[in-house]
Amino acid sequence: MLDAALGAILVIDDDEGVRKTSVDLLATRGHQAYAASTVREGLRMFTELRPALVLLDLKLPDGAGVDVLRELQRQAPGTPVVVISGQGSVSDAVEAMKVGATDFLEKPVSRDRLFRVLDRIFHPALPGGEAADVDTVADGSRLGMVGSSEAMRRIYQLVEMASPTRCRVLISGESGTGKELIARAIHALSPRRDRPFVETNCAAIPSELIESEMFGHMKGSFTGATADRIGKFEAATGGTLFLDEIGDMSLVTQAKLLRVLQEGVVTPVGSSEPRKVDVRILSATSKHLPEEIARGTFREDLYHRINVLTIAVPPLRSRREDIPELAEHFLRLASLENGVKPKRLAARAVDVLMQLPWKGNVREIRNLMERVAILVPNASVSAQDLMEVLHMASGPEDTAGAIPLREARSRFERQYIVTRLHANRGNLGDTARELGIERTNLYRKMKQLGIHAPSRARE
């Protein structure tokens, strides 16, 4: 008999690629992962391992995933089971939720999506699912969120107030500010926490497919519809449906969404039979919806339906006091996930971070810290290390377009030196010592970059 491992996870899937990828990803999070390719092998390993979690494919060569789920629940009631399928039928997916599946993932399963599900299961927002006082969530730690600025504390309070209710929440903010994380926190604190959290990006789905994606379709209803498929609404029944970038939804789909919100029923494409759904709607947008209403691209009646409560997430540049905390958090997380030694940011490196424009917001700082974790070999990340990583590649947040590396480096060096001169009140000696260079080299660099010495520079 195998030794039961703390945090062990069992993957039951007939796709060898899915098994290997899942096991490798789980290992990066410190989980001892095991894999089985059939119902028989999976049930045997479950009995021997008694894992903390099961990832279960709904389509297996020697049996139905839903039947396996029933047996797992019979053997060990309460064991979290996340069902996975690339082509789940209506009966399979709905039955899996009724039997007790914890969550539902569609193939291909992304790393980020898998990790978010793991975090929700193994690190719930509140122990035992009990509501907390506003003061207990004011630092965001129990919500899985980072930042202690006044703006973020206000958001934590709004999340706490909205979570136990059924009210629809509209989360607005620039791309990369963490709108989905807020939606997940609301769900995790709500009475629906044990039911599915289903997300859909309205901007990423082609307009001709969004109705099928949201409301489901029947076999043969259009070219390529080879089987019945439930939509996001039915998958989220009893739980929460998160509509990301709802401002990009077509007017036709907006009208159908409004009907669902009014009547509580969905009609799959190709069907004439409405199906009742019980779903809480959380929405997010990076657009200013009142402006879209004025342009005629968003329905005002739908806006009032989804906007019972608004949570406006500020851009990172307007809450710079959160940058050091975010950077350290993501650097620690990236080091763990990539299996590298922990690193810390030197004070001067933090100064560099504080001067960056952060057009990509929290997503940009997370991506940068992952590059730092991988590319910097030192335990302490210096300002020079950070500048070299910034120069190695321009990320997707660089909306100005590609420029030569030399020019990018010169722009940054100029901005940084000017900032440090200002911070040192024009004292060239102090600035040179802070930058770790000789004063003569600072003069030379300033001349090269076209930086004029302060008229009353102090030595």
C-alpha positions in Angstrom: 0.0 0.0 0.0 1.3 3.5 -0.9 2.0 5.9 1.9 -0.5 8.7 2.0 1.2 12.0 1.3 0.1 15.3 2.8 -1.2 17.4 0.0 -1.1 14.6 -2.5 -3.1 15.0 -5.7 -4.4 12.3 -8.0 -4.9 13.0 -11.7 -7.2 10.6 -13.5 -7.1 11.3 -17.3 -6.6 9.1 -20.3 -4.6 11.8 -22.2 -0.9 11.2 -21.5 -0.1 14.9 -22.3 -2.6 16.2 -19.8 -1.4 13.8 -17.1 2.3 14.7 -17.6 1.6 18.5 -17.7 -0.7 18.4 -14.7 1.8 16.4 -12.6 4.7 18.7 -13.6 2.7 21.8 -12.8 1.5 20.4 -9.4 5.1 19.6 -8.5 6.1 23.2 -8.9 3.6 24.1 -6.2 5.0 21.5 -3.8 2.3 18.9 -4.3 3.1 15.2 -4.6 1.1 14.3 -7.7 0.1 10.8 -9.0 -1.5 9.9 -12.3 -3.9 7.2 -13.5 -5.2 6.7 -17.0 -8.3 4.5 -16.4 -11.2 4.2 -14.0 -9.9 1.0 -12.5 -6.4 2.3 -12.0 -7.7 5.6 -10.6 -10.0 4.0 -8.0 -7.2 1.7 -6.9 -4.8 4.6 -6.4 -7.5 6.7 -4.7 -8.1 3.8 -2.1 -4.3 3.5 -1.5 -3.4 7.2 -1.5 -6.4 8.9 0.0 -5.3 12.1 -1.8 -6.2 15.7 -0.7 -7.6 16.4 -4.2 -8.6 14.6 -7.4 -8.5 16.0 -10.9 -10.9 13.9 -12.8 -11.5 13.7 -16.6 -15.2 13.2 -17.4 -14.4 11.0 -20.5 -12.4 7.9 -19.6 -12.0 4.7 -21.8 -13.5 2.2 -19.3 -16.2 4.3 -17.6 -17.9 7.6 -17.0 -16.3 10.2 -14.9 -19.5 11.0 -13.2 -19.7 7.4 -11.9 -16.1 7.7 -10.7 -17.1 10.9 -8.9 -19.9 9.1 -7.1 -17.6 6.3 -6.0 -15.0 8.8 -4.7 -17.7 10.6 -2.7 -18.9 7.3 -1.3 -15.4 6.3 -0.2 -14.3 9.6 1.2 -17.1 12.2 1.5 -15.8 15.7 1.3 -12.7 15.0 -0.8 -12.5 17.9 -3.3 -12.9 16.7 -6.9 -12.3 19.0 -9.8 -13.8 17.6 -13.0 -12.1 18.2 -16.4 -13.4 17.8 -19.9 -12.8 19.0 -23.4 -16.2 18.1 -24.6 -18.5 17.6 -21.6 -22.1 16.8 -22.4 -25.1 18.5 -20.7 -25.9 15.5 -18.6 -22.2 14.8 -17.5 -21.4 18.4 -16.5 -24.7 19.0 -14.7 -24.6 15.7 -13.0 -21.0 16.2 -11.8 -22.1 19.4 -10.1 -25.1 17.7 -8.5 -23.0 14.8 -7.3 -20.6 17.2 -5.6 -17.8 18.3 -7.9 -15.9 21.2 -6.3 -15.1 23.0 -9.6 -15.1 22.4 -13.4 -12.2 23.0 -15.8 -12.3 22.9 -19.5 -9.4 21.6 -21.6 -6.8 22.9 -22.3 -6.4 23.8 -18.7 -4.1 26.9 -18.2 -1.5 27.0 -15.5 -3.0 30.2 -14.0 -6.5 28.7 -13.9 -5.4 25.5 -12.3 -3.4 27.3 -9.7 -6.3 29.6 -8.8 -8.5 26.6 -8.3 -5.8 25.0 -6.0 -5.5 28.2 -4.0 -9.3 28.4 -3.5 -9.4 24.8 -2.3 -6.2 24.6 -0.2 -6.2 28.3 1.0 -9.8 29.4 1.4 -10.3 33.1 1.9 -11.7 32.5 5.4 -11.1 29.4 7.6 -14.3 27.5 7.9 -16.1 29.9 5.6 -17.1 32.2 8.4 -17.6 35.9 7.8 -15.1 38.2 9.3 -15.3 41.7 10.6 -14.2 44.4 8.3 -11.1 44.9 10.4 -10.0 41.3 9.9 -9.9 41.7 6.1 -8.6 45.2 6.0 -5.1 44.1 5.2 -6.3 41.9 2.3 -4.2 38.8 3.4 -7.3 36.6 3.9 -8.7 37.6 0.6 -5.5 36.5 -1.2 -4.9 40.2 -2.1 -1.9 42.4 -1.5 -1.7 46.1 -0.7 -2.3 48.2 2.4 -3.0 51.6 0.8 -6.1 53.5 1.8 -7.6 52.8 -1.7 -7.1 49.0 -1.2 -8.4 49.0 2.3 -11.6 50.6 1.0 -11.9 47.9 -1.6 -11.4 45.2 1.1 -14.3 46.8 3.0 -16.5 46.8 -0.1 -15.7 43.1 -0.8 -16.6 42.3 2.8 -20.0 44.2 2.6 -21.0 42.8 -0.8 -19.9 39.1 -0.3 -22.8 37.8 1.9 -25.5 39.4 -0.3 -26.9 38.4 -3.7 -26.3 41.9 -5.2 -24.7 42.2 -8.6 -21.3 43.9 -8.5 -19.6 45.8 -11.4 -15.8 45.9 -11.0 -14.2 48.6 -13.1 -10.6 49.5 -13.6 -7.7 49.4 -16.1 -6.4 46.1 -17.5 -4.2 44.3 -15.1 -5.5 45.9 -11.9 -6.8 42.6 -10.4 -10.5 42.8 -11.2 -10.8 39.0 -11.4 -9.1 38.5 -8.1 -11.7 40.8 -6.5 -14.5 38.8 -8.0 -13.0 35.6 -6.7 -12.7 37.1 -3.2 -16.4 38.1 -3.3 -17.3 34.5 -4.2 -15.0 32.9 -1.6 -16.6 35.0 1.1 -20.2 34.4 -0.1 -22.7 31.7 0.9 -22.1 30.3 -2.6 -18.4 29.5 -1.8 -18.9 25.7 -2.1 -20.5 26.0 -5.6 -18.7 26.8 -8.9 -17.0 30.0 -9.8 -17.2 30.2 -13.6 -15.4 32.9 -15.5 -15.8 34.0 -19.1 -14.0 36.7 -21.0 -16.5 38.5 -23.3 -13.7 40.1 -25.2 -11.9 36.8 -26.0 -14.9 35.0 -27.5 -15.9 35.5 -31.2 -19.2 37.3 -31.5 -20.7 34.4 -33.4 -19.9 31.9 -30.6 -20.6 33.9 -27.4 -24.3 32.9 -27.2 -23.3 29.2 -27.4 -20.5 29.8 -24.9 -22.9 31.5 -22.4 -26.2 29.7 -22.9 -25.1 26.4 -24.4 -26.1 24.7 -27.6 -27.8 21.5 -28.9 -26.2 19.0 -31.1 -26.6 19.9 -34.8 -27.7 23.5 -34.0 -24.8 24.9 -36.2 -21.8 23.6 -38.1 -19.4 22.1 -35.6 -22.0 21.4 -32.9 -21.3 17.7 -32.7 -22.7 17.3 -29.2 -24.9 19.0 -26.7 -23.0 21.4 -24.5 -24.0 23.4 -21.5 -23.2 27.1 -21.3 -21.5 29.1 -18.6 -24.8 29.9 -16.9 -25.7 26.3 -16.4 -22.1 25.4 -15.4 -22.3 28.1 -12.7 -25.8 27.2 -11.3 -25.8 27.6 -7.6 -22.6 29.6 -7.8 -21.1 32.7 -9.4 -20.7 33.7 -13.0 -18.0 36.3 -13.6 -18.4 38.2 -16.9 -15.0 39.8 -17.6 -14.9 42.7 -20.1 -18.6 42.9 -20.3 -18.3 46.2 -22.2 -17.2 44.2 -25.3 -20.4 42.2 -25.5 -22.4 42.8 -28.6 -25.8 44.5 -28.4 -27.6 41.3 -29.5 -26.0 39.3 -26.7 -26.6 42.1 -24.3 -30.4 41.8 -25.0 -30.3 38.1 -24.4 -28.3 38.5 -21.2 -30.8 41.1 -19.9 -33.6 38.6 -20.5 -31.7 35.9 -18.5 -31.2 38.4 -15.6 -34.9 39.4 -15.6 -36.4 35.9 -16.0 -33.7 33.6 -14.5 -33.8 31.2 -17.5 -31.5 30.4 -20.4 -32.4 28.8 -23.8 -29.5 27.0 -25.5 -28.9 27.6 -29.1 -31.0 25.2 -31.2 -33.5 24.6 -28.3 -36.9 25.9 -27.6 -37.0 24.8 -24.0 -35.9 27.3 -21.4 -33.9 26.1 -18.4 -34.0 27.7 -15.0 -30.7 28.9 -13.6 -29.7 30.3 -10.2 -26.5 32.3 -10.7 -25.0 35.4 -9.1 -23.5 37.7 -11.7 -20.3 39.6 -11.1 -19.1 41.8 -14.0 -15.9 43.6 -14.8 -14.9 46.2 -17.4 -11.9 48.3 -18.4 -14.2 50.7 -20.3 -16.2 53.6 -18.9 -19.7 52.2 -19.5 -21.6 55.5 -19.2 -19.6 56.7 -22.2 -20.4 53.5 -24.0 -24.1 54.1 -23.3 -23.8 57.6 -24.8 -22.2 56.1 -27.9 -25.0 53.5 -28.2 -22.7 50.5 -27.8 -24.0 49.4 -24.3 -27.6 49.1 -23.1 -28.5 51.4 -20.3 -31.1 49.0 -18.9 -28.4 46.3 -18.7 -26.0 48.7 -17.0 -28.4 49.3 -14.2 -29.1 45.5 -13.8 -25.4 44.6 -13.4 -24.4 47.7 -11.4 -26.1 47.4 -8.0 -22.7 48.0 -6.4 -19.6 49.4 -8.1 -16.0 48.6 -7.0 -13.6 50.9 -8.8 -10.0 49.6 -8.8 -7.4 52.3 -9.0 -4.3 52.0 -11.3 -1.1 51.1 -9.6 0.5 54.5 -10.4 -2.1 56.1 -8.2 -1.3 53.9 -5.2 2.5 53.7 -5.4 2.8 52.9 -1.7 1.7 49.3 -2.6 4.5 48.8 -5.0 7.2 47.5 -2.6 4.7 45.0 -1.0 3.5 43.8 -4.3 7.0 43.4 -5.7 8.2 41.3 -2.7 5.1 39.2 -2.8 5.4 38.4 -6.5 9.1 37.8 -6.3 8.6 35.3 -3.4 5.8 33.6 -5.3 7.8 33.4 -8.6 10.8 32.0 -6.8 8.7 29.2 -5.3 6.8 28.4 -8.5 10.0 28.3 -10.6 12.0 26.3 -8.1 14.7 28.9 -7.6 16.3 30.3 -4.5 14.4 33.0 -2.7 15.4 36.6 -3.5 14.9 40.0 -1.9 14.9 43.4 -3.5 17.6 45.8 -2.3 16.5 49.3 -1.3 17.8 50.9 -4.4 16.0 48.3 -6.6 12.8 49.3 -4.8 13.6 53.0 -5.6 13.8 52.0 -9.3 10.4 50.3 -9.1 8.8 53.3 -7.6 9.8 55.4 -10.6 8.4 53.2 -13.3 5.1 54.2 -15.0 3.4 50.8 -14.6 1.1 51.0 -17.6 0.3 47.3 -17.2 -0.5 47.7 -13.5 -0.3 44.7 -11.1 0.0 42.3 -14.0 3.1 44.1 -15.2 4.8 44.0 -11.8 4.0 40.3 -11.5 5.6 39.6 -14.9 8.6 41.6 -14.1 9.2 39.9 -10.8 8.9 36.5 -12.5 11.6 37.5 -15.0 13.8 38.7 -12.0 13.3 35.4 -10.2 14.5 33.5 -13.2 17.2 35.8 -14.6 18.9 37.2 -11.5 21.3 34.7 -9.8 21.9 36.8 -6.7 20.0 36.5 -3.5 19.8 40.3 -3.2 18.5 42.0 -6.4 20.3 45.3 -6.9 19.2 48.3 -8.9 21.6 47.3 -11.6 20.2 43.7 -11.7 16.8 45.2 -12.1 17.8 47.6 -14.9 19.4 44.8 -16.8 16.3 42.7 -16.6 14.2 45.7 -17.8 16.6 46.1 -20.7 16.6 42.4 -21.8 13.1 42.4 -23.1 10.2 44.8 -23.5 7.1 43.2 -22.1 3.5 43.4 -23.5 2.9 46.4 -21.4 5.2 48.6 -23.6 2.5 50.2 -25.7 4.7 52.7 -27.3 6.1 50.1 -29.7 9.6 48.6 -30.0 12.6 51.0 -29.8 16.3 50.1 -30.1 17.8 48.7 -26.9 20.3 51.5 -26.6 17.6 54.1 -26.7 15.5 52.3 -24.1 18.5 52.0 -21.8 19.3 55.7 -22.2 15.7 56.8 -21.5 15.6 54.8 -18.3 19.1 55.9 -17.1 18.3 59.5 -17.8 15.0 59.3 -15.9 16.6 57.5 -13.0 19.5 59.9 -12.6 17.2 62.9 -12.8 15.0 61.3 -10.1 17.9 60.6 -7.8 19.3 64.1 -8.3 16.0 65.6 -7.3 15.7 63.3 -4.3 19.2 64.3 -3.1 18.4 68.1 -3.7 21.1 68.4 -6.4 23.9 67.0 -4.3 26.1 65.4 -6.9 28.4 63.6 -4.4 25.5 62.0 -2.5 23.9 61.0 -5.8 27.1 59.4 -7.1 27.5 57.4 -3.9 23.9 56.3 -4.0 24.4 55.1 -7.6 27.6 53.3 -6.7 29.8 55.2 -9.2 32.5 57.8 -9.0 31.5 61.5 -9.1 33.5 62.0 -12.3 31.7 59.1 -13.9 28.4 60.7 -12.9 29.4 64.0 -14.6 30.4 62.0 -17.7 27.1 60.1 -17.7 25.1 63.3 -17.2 26.8 65.0 -20.1 26.3 61.9 -22.3 22.6 61.8 -21.5 22.1 65.6 -21.8 21.3 66.1 -18.1 22.2 69.6 -17.0 23.8 69.9 -13.6 21.6 71.9 -11.1 22.6 75.6 -11.2 23.6 75.5 -7.6 24.7 71.9 -7.3 26.0 71.1 -3.9 29.0 68.8 -3.3 
